[in-house]
């Protein structure tokens, strides 16, 4: 698959997962399926950026240190020129533990502090807009 096609695939999937997040009904206190959709959309939009900005391959993105690690993906994107405020970077980075440890995918047997995703929505919007702009694409929403 060409680099351009991979970027398009990642961006399209990121938008679809983000839209599915909004389409799925919220249940209290945490909707784990929504949580997964939200975090996965962020993972995919960052991977799209890194394919283009860092020339990373699909294989490289599937391996450590990237895989599902939002913080590592975000840090590499920042090093490659993605411009985000410190607050936005911090907010997005807070999602890493839940996403890398697959909390939304499997029942949790221990209590952990969970970042409420609605608190990160505005920063996720900023991330999406910054990536789409950096890749020369129209705004995602």
N, C-alpha and C positions, 0 to 999 in steps of 0.2 A: 504494500500500500504506500502511496506517495505521502510525503510530509504534508502537503496541502490537504489531501483527503483525510489524513489522520486528524489534523487540526479541525476540519469541518465536522468529522464524526464526534470528536470530543465536545465541541461547542454545541452541536445539535442535541447530544445526549444530556449535556449539562442543563440546557434549557428545558428539555423534556422532564428530567428529574425535578427540576425546580418548579415547573408547572404542576407536576403530580403532587408535590408537597403542598401547594396551595389548594389543589382540588380535593385532597383527602381531608375528611372531617377530623377536626381536633377533638380528642377525648382527654379528659382530665385524669391525672395531672400531667402525664407525658404520653404522647402518642409515639411509640417507638418506630412504627413504620414511617411516620412523617419525619422523625428525627433522622432516620437513615437516608431518606430521599434528600433532605436538606444538606446533610454532610456530603453525600455522594455527589451532589451537584457541584459543590465547592471543590471537591477533589478533581472532578472532570474538567472544570473550567481552568484550574491551575495547570493540569496536565496539558491542555490545549496550548496554553501560553508557553510552557516549557518545550513543547515540540518545536514551536516556531522560534522562540528566543534563545534557547540553549541547544537546539538541535538534538534533543533527547529522542530516543527511539521508543517504540511501544515496549520492547523488551526491557530497556533501562527503567522505564516508569513502573514496570511490574516488579522490579527487584528492590532490595534495600538500597539506599535509605528512603526511597520514595513510597512504593506500594500504596498504602492507604494513609500515610502520615501527612496530614494537612499542614502541620507546622514545618516539616522539612520541605514540602512542595512550595509553601509560601515563602520560606527563607530563600530558596533557590530562585524563585521568581523575582523577589526583591533584588537579589544580587545580579539578576539578568536585566534589571531596569524597570520592573513593574513599580509604578508609583502609587503608594497607599499611605495614608496617615498612620502614625504610631498607634492610635486608638483602634483603627480598623484592623491593623495587623494583630494587635493583642486580642481583639474580640474573636477574630477568625481562628487564631491559634488555640483558643480555649476549647475548641471542638475536637482537638486532636485525640485526647485520651479516649473519649467515648467511641470515636470512629475507629481508631487503630485497635482497640480492644473489643470491637464488635458488640458493644453494649446494646445497640438497637436491634441486633440480629438474634440474640439469644437471651433467654431468661437470666437475670442477674441474681446470684445467690448471696451477694454481700452488698452492703449499703455503701454507696459512693456519692460524692457531690456531683451533681449533674448540671451542666450549663443549660439553661432554658433557651431553646433555639430562637424563640420570638425576640429575645434580647439581642440576637445577632443578625436579625433580618436586614436592618438598615445597612450594616457593614457588609453583609453578603451582596446587597444591591450595589454598593460601591465597588466591591471586588469585581462583580460581573461587568459592570460598566467600564471599569478600568481595563480589564482584559480585552473586552470587545473593541474598545477604542484603540488599544495598543496593537491589536491585530488588524486594524483598519476595517472593522465591521460596524454595521449600524447598531445602535443600542439594542440590547437583548430584550427589553421590555419597556 
